Amino acid sequence: MAKSLQGLLKQIETLQKQADALRSREKADVVARIKEAIAHYDITADELFGASPAKATRRRAATAKVAGKRRKAAARKTGGVAKYTDGNGRTWSGVGKRPNWFKDALAAGKQPEDLLVNR
């Protein structure tokens, strides 16, 4: 039973319309359930999406006092363990944007393996 390309494309279009309609109905149900949960638990936008930096700072300052005492600040995260070095004291953990010294070394013909801390 051979089908023509045109027939298959029409069938795909019909199925896509059916899928879009079903997705819209499901989405409406999900949004309604979310709204109901937000109302039931009195969830704020800050709790749901996170606070803006200014609000977060004020909230941290307000919650820093516990029973009249200040809580110790949480330890800051470090940049990680150095994975690459240029031999002149500059290092990079391999996470995030490549530093200029690393890009310059690659442009000069070095391979990333050549810059590893523990070769």
C-alpha positions as CSV (number, residue, x, y, z in Angstrom):
1,M,0.0,0.0,0.0
2,A,2.1,2.9,-1.3
3,K,1.3,6.4,0.0
4,S,2.2,9.5,-1.8
5,L,4.4,12.1,-0.2
6,Q,1.5,14.6,-0.4
7,G,-0.8,12.2,1.4
8,L,1.8,11.7,4.2
9,L,2.4,15.4,4.6
10,K,-1.4,16.0,4.9
11,Q,-1.6,13.3,7.5
12,I,1.3,14.8,9.5
13,E,-0.4,18.2,9.4
14,T,-3.6,16.7,10.7
15,L,-1.8,14.9,13.5
16,Q,0.2,18.0,14.4
17,K,-3.0,20.0,14.8
18,Q,-4.5,17.3,17.0
19,A,-1.3,17.2,19.1
20,D,-1.4,21.0,19.5
21,A,-5.0,21.0,20.6
22,L,-4.3,18.3,23.1
23,R,-1.3,20.1,24.5
24,S,-3.4,23.3,24.9
25,R,-6.0,21.5,26.9
26,E,-3.4,19.8,29.1
27,K,-1.6,23.1,29.6
28,A,-4.8,24.8,30.7
29,D,-5.3,22.0,33.3
30,V,-1.7,22.3,34.6
31,V,-2.0,26.1,34.9
32,A,-5.3,25.7,36.8
33,R,-3.7,23.2,39.2
34,I,-0.7,25.5,39.8
35,K,-2.9,28.5,40.5
36,E,-4.9,26.4,43.0
37,A,-1.8,25.3,44.8
38,I,-0.4,28.8,44.9
39,A,-3.7,30.1,46.4
40,H,-3.9,27.2,48.9
41,Y,-0.3,27.6,50.2
42,D,-0.1,31.4,49.9
43,I,3.0,31.1,47.7
44,T,4.6,34.4,46.7
45,A,6.3,35.2,43.5
46,D,9.6,35.6,45.4
47,E,9.2,32.1,46.8
48,L,8.4,30.7,43.4
49,F,10.9,32.5,41.2
50,G,13.5,33.8,43.7
51,A,13.9,37.3,45.0
52,S,15.5,40.2,43.2
53,P,19.1,40.9,44.5
54,A,18.0,43.9,46.5
55,K,15.1,42.0,48.2
56,A,17.3,39.0,48.8
57,T,19.9,41.1,50.6
58,R,17.2,42.7,52.8
59,R,15.8,39.2,53.5
60,R,19.2,37.8,54.4
61,A,19.9,40.7,56.8
62,A,16.4,40.3,58.4
63,T,16.9,36.5,58.9
64,A,20.5,36.7,60.0
65,K,19.3,37.2,63.6
66,V,18.1,34.0,65.3
67,A,17.0,34.3,69.0
68,G,18.9,37.6,69.4
69,K,22.2,36.2,68.0
70,R,23.6,36.5,64.6
71,R,24.1,33.4,62.5
72,K,27.5,32.7,61.1
73,A,27.7,33.5,57.4
74,A,27.8,30.5,55.2
75,A,31.2,29.7,53.7
76,R,31.7,31.1,50.3
77,K,32.2,28.8,47.4
78,T,35.7,28.7,46.0
79,G,36.6,28.8,42.3
80,G,37.5,25.1,42.4
81,V,40.7,23.2,42.1
82,A,43.2,24.4,39.5
83,K,43.2,22.1,36.4
84,Y,45.3,24.3,34.1
85,T,48.3,26.5,34.7
86,D,50.6,28.7,32.5
87,G,53.6,28.1,34.7
88,N,53.7,31.7,35.8
89,G,51.2,31.4,38.7
90,R,48.0,31.9,36.6
91,T,45.6,29.0,37.0
92,W,42.1,28.0,35.7
93,S,39.7,25.3,37.0
94,G,38.4,24.5,33.5
95,V,35.0,25.7,34.4
96,G,33.5,28.9,33.0
97,K,34.9,31.3,30.4
98,R,38.4,30.5,29.3
99,P,40.9,33.1,30.6
100,N,42.9,35.2,28.1
101,W,46.2,33.6,29.0
102,F,44.7,30.2,28.2
103,K,43.3,31.4,24.9
104,D,46.7,33.0,24.0
105,A,48.5,29.8,24.8
106,L,46.2,27.8,22.5
107,A,46.7,30.4,19.8
108,A,50.5,30.0,20.2
109,G,50.2,26.3,19.4
110,K,49.9,24.7,22.8
111,Q,47.4,22.0,23.5
112,P,45.1,22.0,26.6
113,E,47.0,18.8,27.7
114,D,50.2,20.8,27.7
115,L,48.7,23.2,30.3
116,L,47.4,20.6,32.7
117,V,48.6,21.1,36.3
118,N,49.3,17.4,36.9
119,R,50.8,16.1,33.6
